[in-house]
Amino acid sequence: MLSLALIALFATAAIVSLVVLADCALKLRHAWGAVKHELAREWSAPVSEGAVVMLRPTRQPERAVPVTPLAVAA
């Protein structure tokens, strides 16, 4: 009888902790969406994942040297 009560207690605690974790994840998702929206509005970019990491380059990137099989063999 006591073991059944302990199992029920631990099962209830596990369910409650999972519900709290899901609630925190949902709040974090909404907060991240608000941050993305604010960044997109600030940078005048569309709301997307790319808007978060979009940076404006200060200079032109260096041109990459094409790799040929002869250059690799040397």
N, CA, C and O atoms as CSV, one atom per row, in Angstrom:
chain,resi,resn,atom,element,x,y,z
A,1,MET,N,N,0.830,-1.197,0.000
A,1,MET,CA,C,0.000,0.000,0.000
A,1,MET,C,C,0.874,1.259,0.000
A,1,MET,O,O,0.611,2.219,-0.725
A,2,LEU,N,N,1.914,1.226,0.830
A,2,LEU,CA,C,2.813,2.374,0.903
A,2,LEU,C,C,3.577,2.541,-0.407
A,2,LEU,O,O,3.803,3.663,-0.861
A,3,SER,N,N,3.972,1.428,-1.011
A,3,SER,CA,C,4.710,1.522,-2.278
A,3,SER,C,C,3.829,2.099,-3.386
A,3,SER,O,O,4.317,2.844,-4.236
A,4,LEU,N,N,2.551,1.768,-3.386
A,4,LEU,CA,C,1.632,2.326,-4.372
A,4,LEU,C,C,1.487,3.833,-4.184
A,4,LEU,O,O,1.413,4.578,-5.161
A,5,ALA,N,N,1.447,4.278,-2.943
A,5,ALA,CA,C,1.346,5.709,-2.661
A,5,ALA,C,C,2.610,6.434,-3.111
A,5,ALA,O,O,2.536,7.539,-3.648
A,6,LEU,N,N,3.777,5.812,-2.894
A,6,LEU,CA,C,5.027,6.427,-3.339
A,6,LEU,C,C,5.107,6.494,-4.867
A,6,LEU,O,O,5.566,7.491,-5.425
A,7,ILE,N,N,4.662,5.439,-5.531
A,7,ILE,CA,C,4.652,5.446,-6.995
A,7,ILE,C,C,3.730,6.546,-7.509
A,7,ILE,O,O,4.082,7.270,-8.441
A,8,ALA,N,N,2.560,6.672,-6.909
A,8,ALA,CA,C,1.620,7.718,-7.322
A,8,ALA,C,C,2.198,9.104,-7.069
A,8,ALA,O,O,2.017,10.014,-7.878
A,9,LEU,N,N,2.895,9.264,-5.945
A,9,LEU,CA,C,3.505,10.557,-5.627
A,9,LEU,C,C,4.578,10.921,-6.649
A,9,LEU,O,O,4.607,12.049,-7.140
A,10,PHE,N,N,5.458,9.978,-6.973
A,10,PHE,CA,C,6.511,10.253,-7.947
A,10,PHE,C,C,5.948,10.451,-9.355
A,10,PHE,O,O,6.453,11.282,-10.109
A,11,ALA,N,N,4.919,9.706,-9.711
A,11,ALA,CA,C,4.297,9.879,-11.023
A,11,ALA,C,C,3.658,11.259,-11.134
A,11,ALA,O,O,3.764,11.919,-12.167
A,12,THR,N,N,2.997,11.687,-10.065
A,12,THR,CA,C,2.389,13.021,-10.059
A,12,THR,C,C,3.454,14.103,-10.153
A,12,THR,O,O,3.289,15.081,-10.882
A,13,ALA,N,N,4.542,13.928,-9.420
A,13,ALA,CA,C,5.633,14.911,-9.480
A,13,ALA,C,C,6.248,14.954,-10.878
A,13,ALA,O,O,6.596,16.029,-11.367
A,14,ALA,N,N,6.382,13.805,-11.517
A,14,ALA,CA,C,6.941,13.769,-12.871
A,14,ALA,C,C,6.017,14.459,-13.864
A,14,ALA,O,O,6.479,15.202,-14.730
A,15,ILE,N,N,4.728,14.223,-13.746
A,15,ILE,CA,C,3.764,14.863,-14.648
A,15,ILE,C,C,3.764,16.372,-14.451
A,15,ILE,O,O,3.737,17.127,-15.423
A,16,VAL,N,N,3.794,16.811,-13.203
A,16,VAL,CA,C,3.809,18.248,-12.920
A,16,VAL,C,C,5.077,18.886,-13.472
A,16,VAL,O,O,5.025,19.971,-14.051
A,17,SER,N,N,6.211,18.222,-13.298
A,17,SER,CA,C,7.460,18.799,-13.812
A,17,SER,C,C,7.453,18.858,-15.337
A,17,SER,O,O,7.979,19.814,-15.908
A,18,LEU,N,N,6.876,17.872,-16.008
A,18,LEU,CA,C,6.777,17.913,-17.466
A,18,LEU,C,C,5.857,19.036,-17.936
A,18,LEU,O,O,6.132,19.685,-18.945
A,19,VAL,N,N,4.775,19.264,-17.210
A,19,VAL,CA,C,3.863,20.357,-17.564
A,19,VAL,C,C,4.553,21.701,-17.384
A,19,VAL,O,O,4.403,22.589,-18.224
A,20,VAL,N,N,5.301,21.861,-16.309
A,20,VAL,CA,C,6.033,23.110,-16.076
A,20,VAL,C,C,7.091,23.309,-17.152
A,20,VAL,O,O,7.276,24.424,-17.639
A,21,LEU,N,N,7.784,22.246,-17.526
A,21,LEU,CA,C,8.796,22.335,-18.575
A,21,LEU,C,C,8.173,22.718,-19.917
A,21,LEU,O,O,8.732,23.537,-20.647
A,22,ALA,N,N,7.028,22.137,-20.244
A,22,ALA,CA,C,6.343,22.484,-21.492
A,22,ALA,C,C,5.882,23.934,-21.476
A,22,ALA,O,O,5.949,24.616,-22.498
A,23,ASP,N,N,5.417,24.411,-20.328
A,23,ASP,CA,C,4.990,25.805,-20.207
A,23,ASP,C,C,6.169,26.753,-20.408
A,23,ASP,O,O,6.038,27.776,-21.080
A,24,CYS,N,N,7.309,26.417,-19.832
A,24,CYS,CA,C,8.510,27.246,-20.008
A,24,CYS,C,C,8.956,27.249,-21.468
A,24,CYS,O,O,9.364,28.286,-21.992
A,25,ALA,N,N,8.880,26.102,-22.119
A,25,ALA,CA,C,9.270,26.029,-23.530
A,25,ALA,C,C,8.345,26.878,-24.395
A,25,ALA,O,O,8.798,27.537,-25.331
A,26,LEU,N,N,7.060,26.863,-24.085
A,26,LEU,CA,C,6.107,27.669,-24.842
A,26,LEU,C,C,6.355,29.159,-24.634
A,26,LEU,O,O,6.296,29.939,-25.584
A,27,LYS,N,N,6.633,29.553,-23.399
A,27,LYS,CA,C,6.936,30.961,-23.121
A,27,LYS,C,C,8.221,31.387,-23.821
A,27,LYS,O,O,8.310,32.499,-24.341
A,28,LEU,N,N,9.219,30.499,-23.833
A,28,LEU,CA,C,10.475,30.805,-24.516
A,28,LEU,C,C,10.254,30.942,-26.019
A,28,LEU,O,O,10.857,31.804,-26.660
A,29,ARG,N,N,9.400,30.102,-26.578
A,29,ARG,CA,C,9.108,30.183,-28.013
A,29,ARG,C,C,8.446,31.510,-28.353
A,29,ARG,O,O,8.798,32.138,-29.352
A,30,HIS,N,N,7.494,31.943,-27.537
A,30,HIS,CA,C,6.828,33.218,-27.785
A,30,HIS,C,C,7.798,34.384,-27.612
A,30,HIS,O,O,7.759,35.346,-28.379
A,31,ALA,N,N,8.658,34.300,-26.615
A,31,ALA,CA,C,9.635,35.370,-26.394
A,31,ALA,C,C,10.620,35.440,-27.553
A,31,ALA,O,O,10.976,36.535,-27.988
A,32,TRP,N,N,11.069,34.289,-28.065
A,32,TRP,CA,C,12.002,34.276,-29.187
A,32,TRP,C,C,11.333,34.843,-30.441
A,32,TRP,O,O,11.970,35.541,-31.230
A,33,GLY,N,N,10.051,34.540,-30.619
A,33,GLY,CA,C,9.317,35.115,-31.748
A,33,GLY,C,C,9.228,36.628,-31.650
A,33,GLY,O,O,9.331,37.325,-32.659
A,34,ALA,N,N,9.037,37.139,-30.438
A,34,ALA,CA,C,8.985,38.587,-30.248
A,34,ALA,C,C,10.342,39.223,-30.522
A,34,ALA,O,O,10.415,40.308,-31.099
A,35,VAL,N,N,11.418,38.553,-30.109
A,35,VAL,CA,C,12.767,39.075,-30.366
A,35,VAL,C,C,13.035,39.097,-31.871
A,35,VAL,O,O,13.551,40.086,-32.391
A,36,LYS,N,N,12.690,38.016,-32.573
A,36,LYS,CA,C,12.888,37.978,-34.021
A,36,LYS,C,C,12.094,39.076,-34.711
A,36,LYS,O,O,12.593,39.734,-35.623
A,37,HIS,N,N,10.864,39.270,-34.273
A,37,HIS,CA,C,10.022,40.295,-34.881
A,37,HIS,C,C,10.613,41.680,-34.652
A,37,HIS,O,O,10.631,42.504,-35.566
A,38,GLU,N,N,11.091,41.942,-33.455
A,38,GLU,CA,C,11.677,43.248,-33.149
A,38,GLU,C,C,12.965,43.470,-33.940
A,38,GLU,O,O,13.191,44.566,-34.453
A,39,LEU,N,N,13.805,42.448,-34.042
A,39,LEU,CA,C,15.028,42.582,-34.832
A,39,LEU,C,C,14.717,42.796,-36.311
A,39,LEU,O,O,15.375,43.591,-36.983
A,40,ALA,N,N,13.723,42.092,-36.806
A,40,ALA,CA,C,13.358,42.252,-38.210
A,40,ALA,C,C,12.815,43.654,-38.468
A,40,ALA,O,O,13.089,44.250,-39.510
A,41,ARG,N,N,12.055,44.170,-37.526
A,41,ARG,CA,C,11.513,45.520,-37.683
A,41,ARG,C,C,12.631,46.549,-37.606
A,41,ARG,O,O,12.621,47.540,-38.336
A,42,GLU,N,N,13.589,46.315,-36.727
A,42,GLU,CA,C,14.697,47.245,-36.554
A,42,GLU,C,C,15.609,47.264,-37.781
A,42,GLU,O,O,16.091,48.327,-38.173
A,43,TRP,N,N,15.846,46.117,-38.381
A,43,TRP,CA,C,16.740,46.027,-39.535
A,43,TRP,C,C,15.980,46.106,-40.856
A,43,TRP,O,O,16.587,46.009,-41.922
A,44,SER,N,N,14.678,46.281,-40.798
A,44,SER,CA,C,13.825,46.337,-41.993
A,44,SER,C,C,13.988,45.095,-42.855
A,44,SER,O,O,14.061,45.180,-44.081
A,45,ALA,N,N,14.043,43.966,-42.215
A,45,ALA,CA,C,14.176,42.690,-42.916
A,45,ALA,C,C,12.905,41.880,-42.681
A,45,ALA,O,O,12.179,42.138,-41.721
A,46,PRO,N,N,12.630,40.919,-43.534
A,46,PRO,CA,C,11.459,40.075,-43.296
A,46,PRO,C,C,11.638,39.225,-42.039
A,46,PRO,O,O,12.756,38.896,-41.642
A,47,VAL,N,N,10.519,38.885,-41.434
A,47,VAL,CA,C,10.566,38.070,-40.221
A,47,VAL,C,C,10.915,36.643,-40.620
A,47,VAL,O,O,10.101,35.940,-41.219
A,48,SER,N,N,12.123,36.224,-40.287
A,48,SER,CA,C,12.569,34.866,-40.586
A,48,SER,C,C,13.759,34.555,-39.698
A,48,SER,O,O,14.254,35.421,-38.977
A,49,GLU,N,N,14.212,33.308,-39.758
A,49,GLU,CA,C,15.388,32.919,-38.992
A,49,GLU,C,C,16.612,33.694,-39.456
A,49,GLU,O,O,17.491,34.004,-38.652
A,50,GLY,N,N,16.678,34.010,-40.746
A,50,GLY,CA,C,17.828,34.719,-41.279
A,50,GLY,C,C,17.937,36.147,-40.779
A,50,GLY,O,O,19.019,36.733,-40.799
A,51,ALA,N,N,16.824,36.714,-40.330
A,51,ALA,CA,C,16.858,38.095,-39.861
A,51,ALA,C,C,17.639,38.220,-38.566
A,51,ALA,O,O,18.137,39.298,-38.242
A,52,VAL,N,N,17.750,37.141,-37.832
A,52,VAL,CA,C,18.446,37.198,-36.554
A,52,VAL,C,C,19.950,37.280,-36.763
A,52,VAL,O,O,20.634,37.997,-36.032
A,53,VAL,N,N,20.467,36.576,-37.726
A,53,VAL,CA,C,21.911,36.526,-37.929
A,53,VAL,C,C,22.381,37.422,-39.069
A,53,VAL,O,O,23.557,37.397,-39.431
A,54,MET,N,N,21.470,38.217,-39.641
A,54,MET,CA,C,21.842,39.074,-40.757
A,54,MET,C,C,22.708,40.234,-40.270
A,54,MET,O,O,22.297,40.993,-39.392
A,55,LEU,N,N,23.887,40.368,-40.829
A,55,LEU,CA,C,24.778,41.477,-40.519
A,55,LEU,C,C,25.143,42.167,-41.821
A,55,LEU,O,O,25.273,41.523,-42.863
A,56,ARG,N,N,25.305,43.453,-41.757
A,56,ARG,CA,C,25.702,44.191,-42.949
A,56,ARG,C,C,27.223,44.214,-43.025
A,56,ARG,O,O,27.878,44.653,-42.079
A,57,PRO,N,N,27.798,43.749,-44.133
A,57,PRO,CA,C,29.261,43.727,-44.227
A,57,PRO,C,C,29.816,45.141,-44.354
A,57,PRO,O,O,29.202,46.006,-44.978
A,58,THR,N,N,30.981,45.364,-43.758
A,58,THR,CA,C,31.612,46.675,-43.822
A,58,THR,C,C,32.503,46.799,-45.042
A,58,THR,O,O,32.803,47.913,-45.470
A,59,ARG,N,N,32.933,45.682,-45.613
A,59,ARG,CA,C,33.769,45.723,-46.807
A,59,ARG,C,C,33.420,44.523,-47.671
A,59,ARG,O,O,32.718,43.608,-47.240
A,60,GLN,N,N,33.915,44.547,-48.880
A,60,GLN,CA,C,33.657,43.443,-49.798
A,60,GLN,C,C,34.434,42.208,-49.349
A,60,GLN,O,O,35.600,42.326,-48.973
A,61,PRO,N,N,33.822,41.040,-49.380
A,61,PRO,CA,C,34.565,39.828,-49.010
A,61,PRO,C,C,35.623,39.516,-50.061
A,61,PRO,O,O,35.472,39.841,-51.238
A,62,GLU,N,N,36.683,38.886,-49.611
A,62,GLU,CA,C,37.760,38.515,-50.524
A,62,GLU,C,C,37.286,37.413,-51.454
A,62,GLU,O,O,36.514,36.534,-51.069
A,63,ARG,N,N,37.766,37.483,-52.680
A,63,ARG,CA,C,37.366,36.472,-53.658
A,63,ARG,C,C,38.069,35.155,-53.355
A,63,ARG,O,O,39.261,35.118,-53.052
A,64,ALA,N,N,37.315,34.100,-53.443
A,64,ALA,CA,C,37.878,32.776,-53.192
A,64,ALA,C,C,38.643,32.307,-54.422
A,64,ALA,O,O,38.208,32.522,-55.553
A,65,VAL,N,N,39.761,31.678,-54.197
A,65,VAL,CA,C,40.566,31.127,-55.286
A,65,VAL,C,C,39.978,29.775,-55.647
A,65,VAL,O,O,39.849,28.907,-54.784
A,66,PRO,N,N,39.617,29.582,-56.920
A,66,PRO,CA,C,39.032,28.287,-57.282
A,66,PRO,C,C,40.058,27.165,-57.129
A,66,PRO,O,O,41.226,27.318,-57.486
A,67,VAL,N,N,39.601,26.049,-56.598
A,67,VAL,CA,C,40.474,24.895,-56.389
A,67,VAL,C,C,40.325,23.970,-57.586
A,67,VAL,O,O,39.227,23.513,-57.904
A,68,THR,N,N,41.430,23.705,-58.234
A,68,THR,CA,C,41.428,22.788,-59.375
A,68,THR,C,C,42.132,21.502,-58.966
A,68,THR,O,O,42.887,21.495,-57.994
A,69,PRO,N,N,41.900,20.424,-59.688
A,69,PRO,CA,C,42.596,19.168,-59.346
A,69,PRO,C,C,44.113,19.299,-59.432
A,69,PRO,O,O,44.832,18.643,-58.678
A,70,LEU,N,N,44.614,20.147,-60.351
A,70,LEU,CA,C,46.063,20.328,-60.465
A,70,LEU,C,C,46.620,21.060,-59.246
A,70,LEU,O,O,47.714,20.745,-58.778
A,71,ALA,N,N,45.874,22.030,-58.735
A,71,ALA,CA,C,46.336,22.770,-57.560
A,71,ALA,C,C,46.342,21.872,-56.330
A,71,ALA,O,O,47.209,22.009,-55.467
A,72,VAL,N,N,45.390,20.960,-56.245
A,72,VAL,CA,C,45.333,20.051,-55.103
A,72,VAL,C,C,46.480,19.055,-55.172
A,72,VAL,O,O,47.052,18.699,-54.141
A,73,ALA,N,N,46.827,18.596,-56.387
A,73,ALA,CA,C,47.888,17.602,-56.547
A,73,ALA,C,C,49.263,18.189,-56.259
A,73,ALA,O,O,50.180,17.453,-55.895
A,74,ALA,N,N,49.419,19.485,-56.413
A,74,ALA,CA,C,50.739,20.103,-56.224
A,74,ALA,C,C,51.075,20.252,-54.798
A,74,ALA,O,O,52.149,20.754,-54.466
